[in-house]
């Protein structure tokens, strides 16, 4: 049986906030226009866009909660592998990303007929987010 995990809850909170910041930049100034085009949001009516924005306020809260959960679980992995440097965090993030995110998300291309570019954009976002979060958690453990 594994020894008890020592979680730094402040690091979990900061890592979750950092993931939200990455998402804001990724789907905003960096790739927002491309993402909107790939998802078809750029073709919606003003009314549909307004409805999405209203729903988006609630979605941000849920997204923060999911970022907290992901950060908390990632903190366990950081502890299990005893990652203690930024590079340790990046390597851990890569292996988790390739094993769980990149593989499972490929289904949207294969079965849901979504564009490969959208898959690459979304999964790359998760790679960067995981790397940032794992780096924070590794050095702040």
C-alpha positions as CSV (number, residue, x, y, z in Angstrom):
1,X,0.0,0.0,0.0
2,X,1.2,3.5,-0.9
3,X,2.2,5.9,1.9
4,X,-0.2,8.8,2.5
5,X,0.0,11.6,0.0
6,X,1.1,15.0,1.2
7,X,-0.9,17.6,-0.8
8,X,-0.2,21.3,-0.8
9,X,-3.7,22.7,-1.2
10,X,-2.4,26.2,-2.0
11,X,-0.4,24.8,-4.9
12,X,-3.5,22.9,-6.1
13,X,-5.4,26.2,-6.0
14,X,-2.7,28.1,-7.8
15,X,-2.2,25.4,-10.4
16,X,-6.0,25.4,-11.1
17,X,-6.0,29.1,-11.5
18,X,-3.0,28.9,-13.8
19,X,-4.9,26.3,-15.9
20,X,-7.8,28.8,-16.2
21,X,-5.3,31.5,-17.3
22,X,-3.9,29.2,-19.9
23,X,-7.4,28.5,-21.2
24,X,-8.3,32.2,-21.3
25,X,-5.2,32.9,-23.4
26,X,-5.5,29.8,-25.5
27,X,-9.1,30.3,-26.5
28,X,-8.9,34.1,-26.4
29,X,-6.1,36.1,-27.9
30,X,-3.9,33.2,-29.1
31,X,-6.3,30.9,-31.0
32,X,-9.8,32.3,-30.3
33,X,-10.7,33.2,-33.8
34,X,-9.4,29.9,-35.2
35,X,-11.3,28.0,-32.5
36,X,-14.5,29.9,-33.3
37,X,-14.2,29.1,-37.0
38,X,-13.4,25.4,-36.4
39,X,-16.4,25.0,-34.0
40,X,-18.7,27.0,-36.2
41,X,-19.4,29.6,-33.6
42,X,-18.5,32.3,-36.0
43,X,-21.6,31.4,-38.0
44,X,-24.1,31.8,-35.2
45,X,-26.7,34.6,-35.0
46,X,-26.3,37.4,-32.5
47,X,-29.0,35.9,-30.4
48,X,-27.3,32.5,-30.3
49,X,-24.0,34.2,-29.4
50,X,-25.7,36.1,-26.6
51,X,-27.2,32.9,-25.3
52,X,-23.8,31.2,-25.4
53,X,-22.2,34.2,-23.5
54,X,-24.9,33.9,-20.8
55,X,-24.3,30.1,-20.5
56,X,-20.6,30.8,-20.5
57,X,-20.8,32.6,-17.1
58,X,-22.0,29.4,-15.5
59,X,-19.6,27.3,-17.5
60,X,-16.7,29.2,-16.1
61,X,-17.6,28.2,-12.6
62,X,-17.9,24.6,-13.6
63,X,-14.6,24.8,-15.5
64,X,-12.8,26.1,-12.4
65,X,-14.2,23.2,-10.4
66,X,-13.0,20.8,-13.0
67,X,-9.6,22.5,-13.0
68,X,-9.4,22.1,-9.2
69,X,-10.3,18.4,-9.5
70,X,-7.7,17.9,-12.2
71,X,-5.1,19.8,-10.2
72,X,-5.8,17.8,-7.0
73,X,-5.5,14.5,-8.9
74,X,-2.4,15.7,-10.6
75,X,-0.9,16.6,-7.2
76,X,-1.3,12.9,-6.3
77,X,0.7,11.9,-9.4
78,X,3.4,14.5,-8.7
79,X,3.7,13.0,-5.2
80,X,3.7,9.4,-6.4
81,X,6.5,10.0,-8.9
82,X,8.2,12.4,-6.5
83,X,8.5,15.1,-9.2
84,X,10.4,18.0,-7.7
85,X,11.5,20.2,-10.6
86,X,9.8,22.0,-13.5
87,X,11.2,19.4,-15.9
88,X,9.9,16.6,-13.8
89,X,6.5,18.2,-14.0
90,X,6.6,18.7,-17.7
91,X,7.7,15.1,-18.3
92,X,4.9,13.8,-16.0
93,X,2.4,16.0,-17.8
94,X,3.5,14.7,-21.2
95,X,3.0,11.1,-20.2
96,X,-0.4,11.7,-18.7
97,X,-1.4,13.8,-21.7
98,X,-0.3,11.2,-24.3
99,X,-1.8,8.3,-22.3
100,X,-5.2,9.9,-21.4
101,X,-5.9,13.1,-23.3
102,X,-4.4,12.7,-26.7
103,X,-5.7,9.2,-27.0
104,X,-9.2,9.6,-25.7
105,X,-9.9,12.9,-27.5
106,X,-9.0,11.4,-30.9
107,X,-12.5,10.0,-30.9
108,X,-14.0,13.4,-31.8
109,X,-12.1,13.2,-35.1
110,X,-12.8,9.5,-35.7
111,X,-16.4,9.3,-34.6
112,X,-17.8,12.8,-34.4
113,X,-16.4,14.1,-37.6
114,X,-14.7,17.1,-36.0
115,X,-11.7,18.7,-37.8
116,X,-8.3,17.4,-37.0
117,X,-7.2,21.0,-36.5
118,X,-9.7,21.3,-33.7
119,X,-8.4,18.1,-32.1
120,X,-4.9,19.4,-32.3
121,X,-5.8,22.8,-30.8
122,X,-7.8,21.3,-27.9
123,X,-5.4,18.6,-27.0
124,X,-2.4,20.9,-27.3
125,X,-4.3,23.2,-24.8
126,X,-4.4,20.3,-22.4
127,X,-0.8,19.5,-22.8
128,X,0.2,23.1,-22.0
129,X,-2.3,23.3,-19.1
130,X,-1.0,20.0,-17.6
131,X,2.6,21.1,-18.0
132,X,2.0,24.4,-16.2
133,X,0.0,22.7,-13.5
134,X,2.4,19.9,-12.9
135,X,5.3,22.3,-12.9
136,X,3.7,24.4,-10.2
137,X,2.8,21.3,-8.2
138,X,6.3,19.8,-8.5
139,X,8.2,22.9,-7.4
140,X,5.7,23.8,-4.7
141,X,5.3,20.4,-3.2
